[in-house]
Amino acid sequence: MSSRPLRPSGRSRYRLLAAAAVAAAGGTAWLVRSKRPQPPDPAPAPPRIGYTRNGASVAPADTETTES
């Protein structure tokens, strides 16, 4: 049988409790962060109407010609 006591000393016990508290806080922070909602995907750019910035005209969207 060993001569060491089965219970750790007061100082070791406090170190063990501090390490457990830090580990629990880290685990809780990780869990909270992983549960955060993700931002939505960005919306597509709206279509440009009218003229571009360099002054060139934009081609109309429906360029179908009717043949009679």
C-alpha positions as CSV (number, residue, x, y, z in Angstrom):
1,M,0.0,0.0,0.0
2,S,1.3,3.4,-0.8
3,S,2.1,6.0,1.8
4,R,0.6,8.9,-0.1
5,P,-2.9,10.0,0.9
6,L,-5.8,9.1,-1.3
7,R,-7.1,12.7,-1.3
8,P,-4.9,15.4,-2.9
9,S,-3.7,18.3,-0.8
10,G,-5.7,21.5,-0.6
11,R,-3.4,23.3,-3.1
12,S,-3.7,20.4,-5.7
13,R,-7.4,20.3,-5.2
14,Y,-7.8,24.0,-6.0
15,R,-5.6,23.6,-9.1
16,L,-7.7,20.7,-10.2
17,L,-10.9,22.7,-9.6
18,A,-9.5,25.7,-11.5
19,A,-8.5,23.6,-14.4
20,A,-12.0,22.0,-14.5
21,A,-13.6,25.4,-14.3
22,V,-11.5,26.7,-17.2
23,A,-12.3,23.6,-19.3
24,A,-16.0,23.9,-18.6
25,A,-15.9,27.6,-19.5
26,G,-14.1,26.9,-22.7
27,G,-16.5,24.1,-23.6
28,T,-19.5,26.3,-22.9
29,A,-18.0,29.1,-25.1
30,W,-17.4,26.7,-27.9
31,L,-20.9,25.3,-27.7
32,V,-22.5,28.8,-27.7
33,R,-20.4,29.9,-30.6
34,S,-21.2,26.8,-32.7
35,K,-24.9,27.4,-32.1
36,R,-24.9,30.9,-33.5
37,P,-27.0,31.4,-36.6
38,Q,-25.1,31.8,-39.8
39,P,-25.6,35.0,-41.8
40,P,-27.7,34.5,-45.0
41,D,-26.1,34.4,-48.4
42,P,-25.8,37.8,-50.1
43,A,-28.6,38.8,-52.4
44,P,-27.8,38.9,-56.1
45,A,-27.0,42.2,-57.7
46,P,-30.1,44.0,-59.1
47,P,-30.2,44.5,-62.9
48,R,-28.9,47.8,-64.1
49,I,-31.4,50.1,-65.8
50,G,-30.4,52.9,-68.0
51,Y,-26.9,54.0,-68.6
52,T,-23.6,52.6,-67.2
53,R,-21.1,54.8,-65.5
54,N,-18.9,55.2,-68.6
55,G,-21.8,56.6,-70.6
56,A,-22.4,53.6,-72.9
57,S,-26.0,52.6,-73.3
58,V,-27.1,49.2,-72.0
59,A,-28.7,46.8,-74.5
60,P,-32.4,46.3,-73.8
61,A,-33.2,42.9,-72.2
62,D,-35.8,41.8,-74.8
63,T,-34.3,42.3,-78.3
64,E,-36.7,40.0,-80.1
65,T,-37.9,41.4,-83.4
66,T,-41.2,40.5,-84.9
67,E,-41.3,39.5,-88.5
68,S,-44.5,40.3,-90.3
